[in-house]
Amino acid sequence: MGAFGSLQSPVPAKGPAMSDTAPIDALCAHAPFDALTDEARGWLAPELSLSELDAGTTLFTKGAPLPAVYVICAGAFDRPC
């Protein structure tokens, strides 16, 4: 099967660069994650990792199991119809 979701050309991020911010802090800067308790943040933080991908990178293929949950922090996501 072909690519189902891929990244478009990056859009400049607002705020600090992701490389300067811990993934948990970047995630918790946005709803609904901003409501996480310190305990929940402590549990979630070691489970997160940061990936920087080139434009056109395929995140998943239709029908294939997802290896992870992705949060797009900068740039754009394109899902062909």
N, C-alpha and C positions, 0 to 999 in steps of 0.2 A: 504494500500500500504506500501511497505517496505521503508527503508531508501534509499535516493537517494544521499545525500551528507553528508559526515561525516569527522571529523577531524582525522588526523593521529597522531602518536606520535609527541610531540613537538620537534621543532628544536631550538637550542639556538638563541635568537634574537641578532641582531647586534645593537650596540648603547645602549642607556639607557633603563632600564627595563620599560615596559609599565606602571607599577604602579608608576613610578617616573615621568611620562610624562603625561601632559594633553592630552586627546584624540584628540583635535583639533591640537595640536602641532605634535603629532605622524602622523596624517593623512596628514598634510601640509608639512611634510618632504619628501613627494613623489609626483611625477607627476601623474596626472595633478593638484592635489590639491595644489601644491606649488605655483601655479599661482593665487590662490584666493586673492582677495583684502581684506583689513582689514575689510571692511564693510561685505563682504560675510562670512569671518571667524567669525565675531561677530554674524551673523545670524545663522550660522551652529553650532557653539560651544555648545549652550545649548540643541541642538537636539541629540548630540552624547552621547553614554554611552559605558563604557568598560565592557566586559564580558570575564572571563577566563573560558574556557571549558576544560573538560577532553578529552583525546584521545578517539575516538569512539563515541563522542556525535553527534547525528543527528541534522544537522542544518535545513534541510527541507526535505519534502517528495514529490516525483514526483506527480504533479497534484494538490497539496495543495497550497493555497495562501501563499505568503511569508509574514511573520509578520514584516520583517525589511530588510534592506540592510546590509550585513556583509562585513567587511574589515578584512582580516586575516593579523594580524600584526606580528605574530610569529607562527611557526609551519607549517603544511601543510594540504591541503584539498584533500580529496579523493572522486572522483565521479565515482562510478562503472559504467561500460558500460552496 
